[in-house]
């Protein structure tokens, strides 16, 4: 291969790689900083989907360009177009699947928090909800609480609906209210920080607690891939953060 042919291939590869990396960086920011602020990406298991998408869009696409790029090749434009179309199709498919399963709410229900993803919420429940719970946001997930059932009959009805449809109360925005309305309930259900050592090493607990000295207790967080812990400050009625510890 002549030096000019090699230079042309490397130039085409570099352009393609640069554009792919730029798109990947923007996607990385949206997915991991906006939709899944740490450690939610681990909690819902989105990382492996993004890695697969990254392998196709940042690695495979530019490599195919490097292989087929020949300066005098008559079908070069067509070949590059096919590669770009396939690459974009894979990218859109990956982003779509991540977007429809993005966390939209962190809902407190009875004794624990639950990560509610966009595709968990039935449209009928969304239509019945009052503002601001009648829309699915595109930013960070919002903290809400599920209105307690007023009677045994309503509680049993919620349980029946969940068993029949798989739709938990935390997935029904028409049952939401502000989290601040339920601090008394959370105070009654909060776990002592010392209990974290039951399912976590002392070292991992200590390393987390150094970063969150204001935490006075914790509540479980239920998520699709990995359950975690929500640190709270009951005294000042504040949610501190979600941490990657086992409840």
Number of C-alpha atoms within 10 A of each C-alpha: 5 7 8 10 14 15 12 16 18 17 14 20 20 16 13 21 21 14 14 20 16 12 15 18 13 10 16 14 13 17 21 17 15 15 22 23 18 15 14 26 20 19 22 21 14 19 17 11 13 20 11 13 20 22 11 19 26 20 14 15 21 25 17 16 23 20 11 16 23 16 14 8 10 9 12 15 11 10 16 19 12 12 17 18 12 15 20 16 13 17 20 13 13 16 16 12 13 18 17 13 16 29 28 25 24 23 28 27 20 16 15 18 25 24 26 25 21 20 15 19 19 13 14 11 15 19 13 14 17 14 10 11 22 16 14 18 16 14 16 17 23 17 19 24 26 23 19 16 15 8 9 9 10 12 13 12 13 16 15 14 13 14 11 9 8 12 17 18 24 25 26 22 29 20 20 24 20 15 20 13 13 19 16 11 14 22 18 10 15 19 18 11 15 11 12 20 16 10 11 14 12 12 10 13 19 14 10 13 15 9 9 16 10 16 20 18 22 29 23 21 26 21 20 13 13 16 21 23 21 21 25 24 19 20 12 11 15 16 15 18 16 20 21 20 20 17 19
